[in-house]
Amino acid sequence: MRDFIRVIKALSDPNRVKMLKLLQRRVLCVCEIQEALGLAQSTASKHLKILEEAGLITFAKEGLWVNYRLADDPRNPYAASLLGNLRRWLEDDPEVAALVARLPQIRRENICGG
């Protein structure tokens, strides 16, 4: 039950749900996520840590970048099931649609340099 509760709690915050919707589109670094959502770096990092602990996202360090992506680890069936459903959910939500529309203009090279 603990894994289930962790996933549900992770999805209880609108910013974390928006992060997952953005990560459905592409791999993102924290600076791109904070730019998209208008969050402070520390706030974005805290949200990402909660999503990672719930098994919803993973990260990989690649050079100077830490890239976040949706988890594809089947060890947490609750996370896998909810991520699968979330791909269909909220696609017509105006706030999510606006974020997704802005995503092509949000590039780490323009935000963080490099």
C-alpha positions in Angstrom: 0.0 0.0 0.0 2.9 2.4 0.7 3.9 2.6 -3.0 0.3 3.3 -4.0 0.0 6.2 -1.5 3.3 7.6 -2.5 2.2 7.8 -6.2 -1.2 9.3 -5.3 0.4 11.9 -3.0 2.9 12.8 -5.8 0.0 13.4 -8.2 -1.9 15.6 -5.6 0.0 18.8 -6.6 -1.0 20.6 -9.9 2.6 21.5 -10.6 3.8 17.9 -10.4 1.0 16.8 -12.8 2.0 19.6 -15.2 5.6 18.4 -15.0 4.5 14.9 -16.0 2.5 16.3 -18.9 5.6 18.2 -20.1 7.8 15.2 -19.7 5.4 13.2 -21.9 6.5 15.4 -24.7 10.3 15.3 -24.2 13.2 15.0 -21.8 13.7 18.2 -19.8 16.3 19.7 -17.5 15.2 21.5 -14.3 15.9 24.9 -15.8 13.4 24.1 -18.7 10.8 22.9 -16.2 11.2 25.9 -13.9 10.9 28.2 -17.0 7.8 26.5 -18.2 6.0 26.6 -14.8 7.4 29.8 -13.5 8.9 28.1 -10.4 12.0 28.8 -8.4 14.8 26.3 -8.9 14.5 24.9 -5.4 10.7 24.5 -5.7 11.0 22.7 -9.0 13.8 20.4 -7.6 11.6 19.5 -4.6 8.7 18.6 -6.9 11.0 16.5 -9.1 12.4 14.7 -6.1 8.8 13.7 -5.0 8.0 12.5 -8.5 11.3 10.5 -8.6 10.7 8.9 -5.1 7.2 7.9 -6.3 8.7 6.1 -9.3 7.0 8.4 -11.8 10.2 9.9 -13.3 13.9 9.1 -13.5 16.9 11.3 -14.2 20.3 10.8 -15.8 23.3 13.1 -15.6 24.7 13.8 -19.1 27.7 16.1 -18.9 26.6 19.3 -17.2 22.9 18.5 -17.6 20.5 16.4 -15.4 17.8 15.2 -17.7 14.4 14.1 -16.4 12.1 11.7 -18.2 9.1 9.6 -17.4 9.9 6.3 -15.6 9.5 3.1 -17.6 10.3 0.9 -14.6 7.7 -1.8 -14.2 8.7 -2.4 -10.5 6.0 0.1 -9.4 2.8 -1.0 -11.1 0.8 1.9 -9.7 3.2 4.5 -11.2 3.2 2.6 -14.5 -0.6 2.4 -14.6 -1.1 6.1 -13.7 1.5 7.3 -16.2 -0.2 5.3 -18.9 -3.6 6.8 -18.1 -2.2 10.3 -17.7 -1.1 10.2 -21.4 -4.8 10.5 -22.2 -6.0 12.5 -19.3 -6.0 16.3 -19.3 -5.0 16.7 -23.0 -7.9 19.1 -23.4 -7.2 21.1 -20.2 -6.6 24.7 -21.2 -3.6 25.2 -18.8 -1.9 22.0 -20.0 -2.5 22.9 -23.6 -1.0 26.3 -23.1 2.1 24.8 -21.4 2.5 22.2 -24.2 2.2 25.0 -26.8 5.0 27.0 -25.2 7.3 24.0 -24.9 9.0 24.2 -28.3 10.3 27.7 -27.4 11.7 26.6 -24.1 15.3 25.5 -24.6 18.0 25.0 -22.0 20.5 26.6 -24.3 18.5 29.9 -24.1 17.9 29.6 -20.4 21.1 28.3 -18.9 23.6 28.8 -21.7 25.6 26.0 -23.2 
